[in-house]
Amino acid sequence: MDLQLARRRFLYRGVAGIGGLALLDMLNRDLRAASSDPDSPLIPKDPHHPAKANACIFLSMLGGPSQMDTFDPKPALAKHDGSPMDWSKEKLTDQPGLFAKPRVLVGSAFKFQKHGQCGMEVSDLLPQIASCVDDIGFVRSVQADNGNHPAAVFQMNTGFARPGNPSLGAWATFGLGTENQNLPAFVALPDFRSIPFSGAQQWGSGFLPASYQGTVLRWKGEAIRDLSSPEGVSSELQQASRDLLRSYNQKYLENHFTNPDLQARIDAYELAYRMQVEVPQVLDLTDETEATKQMYGLKDEMTRSFGTRCLMARKLVEAGVRFVQLYTPSQSWDAHVDVIKNHGKNAAEVDQPVAALLKDLKQRGLLDGTLVVWMGEFGRTPDTPADRKTKGRDHNIGAMTVWFAGGGVKGGTVVGATNDLGYKAVEHVYHIRDVHATILHLMGLNDIRLTHYHAGRNRRLTDTGGQPIHQILASRRS
């Protein structure tokens, strides 16, 4: 045999062998991450640094609340109410057609008053939340990248204005696992009158293993459909069926070990079995006092949906769930016309329940360890088209108010500022990726270190990195 040919064959086989081992290692990463042994992805993991919050409740105000009608008073806007607004010098390239027609400024119809020891100004739209301002850190200077609802909601939830990326809750549970192996690590509580754009992708795991996706719970009827065993099926029969299914799945897995989702599916069956006992107990509201139900607004049709879900969120984090996300109906705060009617209705639905959640967490000693975040996908403009009959506000990526409360947050603080009319952040300007970095930071995670290898590079929730908003933290860095 030709020695040169033999040498080439030896080198080829050697390189191919090494490459094959490397490939097998890569393919097994997800498998190892999804196993049901002590290395399971949902086993609690050490944070990158000491955490201030061990759980997060994320309140998603879909549609984009108006900052100048809620938490960012603008006297100058009231002074110039009805005056023409000229956008020709402003670089609002996101939606140029929206500002082509003549527009007029719209002063807020809601009155602002100072509240709490901190003297934070809040509009009369949200009197109950206003009573909690000493526990809240407000950031008035957050900006987004996209003024289109679907893309903006994706960015709020996943950090990117396009589908296919892991949600914030998925990243948090990927980094930390969960404290209760009998409950989902990440729970989504949508309003089924109108769920968010793209539905499950908003709480999905994207390119992370499927174990980290959110589990949807319902606030009326069965929390999870078909969770209970059918009539006539004994626990012994169910156990035998589960053991048989597990044996088939495990045998199949031995021959298909490169399937990253198979072990996650097996674990999901096991979790579902454990949830049959735990979920009904955790979400049983009959053990709550009448005063608690009244506080959350469960007796009022206006507040019942969001109030029930806020109470469920409290019970879930109390039971060890890592991340709970609540949603208003899709585009509910989208006040292009008649901002008074639109915001009046939506504020009435969430004001009492949100305040009840904060107060209930606090009186139970849970607020210090639970981070609560309130935000929409973008803010709103200070003006409206001149020919619009009822005064509304359009999409605005240049400014919105986001607030934080609880674990590690310095209550009674206000960070950032917008210009006199409220359409643009001008002081301590932050981005949605900074909001995400702040949440991860308070939960003990460094957003730069929290990565997953995908499509040839390490991917992050904050992409190239965010900046934690240290001004709202209870103990700032020196």
HUNORJO-V121510 format. One record per backbone hydrogen bond with DSSP energy under -1.0 kcal/mol. NH is the residue of the N-H (numbers start at 1). CO is the residue of the C=O. If there is no record, write none. Layout:
{{NH/CO} {NH/CO}}
This chain:
{{6/2} {7/3} {8/4} {9/5} {10/6} {11/7} {12/8} {13/9} {14/10} {15/11} {16/12} {17/13} {18/14} {19/15} {20/16} {21/17} {22/18} {23/19} {24/20} {25/21} {26/22} {27/23} {28/24} {29/26} {32/28} {33/29} {34/30} {40/37} {41/33} {43/40} {45/176} {48/444} {49/444} {52/442} {53/442} {54/369} {55/369} {56/322} {57/371} {58/324} {59/373} {60/326} {61/375} {62/60} {64/61} {72/67} {78/74} {79/75} {80/76} {81/78} {82/105} {83/80} {85/103} {90/87} {92/90} {93/91} {98/95} {99/96} {100/97} {104/384} {105/83} {106/382} {113/122} {115/120} {120/115} {122/113} {123/70} {124/111} {126/123} {130/126} {132/129} {133/130} {135/132} {136/133} {137/404} {138/413} {139/402} {140/415} {142/400} {143/430} {144/397} {152/148} {153/149} {154/150} {155/151} {156/152} {157/153} {158/154} {159/155} {167/204} {168/157} {171/167} {172/168} {173/169} {174/170} {175/171} {176/172} {177/173} {178/42} {179/320} {183/180} {187/323} {188/215} {189/325} {194/191} {199/196} {201/198} {202/199} {203/200} {208/205} {212/209} {213/210} {214/203} {215/186} {217/188} {218/223} {227/224} {233/230} {238/234} {239/235} {240/236} {241/237} {242/238} {243/239} {244/240} {245/241} {246/242} {247/243} {248/244} {249/245} {250/246} {251/247} {252/248} {253/249} {254/250} {259/256} {265/261} {266/262} {267/263} {268/264} {269/265} {270/266} {271/267} {272/268} {273/269} {274/270} {275/271} {276/272} {278/274} {279/275} {282/278} {283/279} {288/285} {293/289} {294/290} {295/291} {296/292} {298/293} {300/297} {304/300} {307/303} {308/304} {309/305} {310/306} {311/307} {312/308} {313/309} {314/310} {315/311} {316/312} {317/313} {318/314} {319/315} {320/317} {321/316} {323/185} {324/56} {325/187} {326/58} {327/189} {328/60} {330/194} {332/329} {333/62} {334/331} {335/333} {336/334} {339/391} {342/338} {343/339} {344/340} {345/341} {346/342} {347/343} {348/344} {349/345} {350/346} {351/347} {354/350} {355/351} {356/352} {357/353} {358/354} {359/355} {360/356} {361/357} {362/358} {363/359} {364/360} {365/362} {366/361} {367/361} {371/55} {372/405} {373/57} {374/403} {375/59} {379/396} {381/394} {384/104} {386/102} {388/385} {393/335} {396/379} {402/139} {403/374} {404/137} {405/372} {407/370} {409/406} {410/472} {412/133} {412/136} {413/136} {415/138} {417/427} {419/424} {422/419} {425/398} {426/417} {427/417} {430/141} {432/143} {434/431} {435/431} {436/432} {437/433} {438/434} {439/435} {440/436} {441/437} {442/438} {443/439} {444/441} {445/440} {450/446} {451/449} {452/459} {454/457} {457/454} {459/452} {465/462} {470/468} {472/469} {473/470} {474/408}}
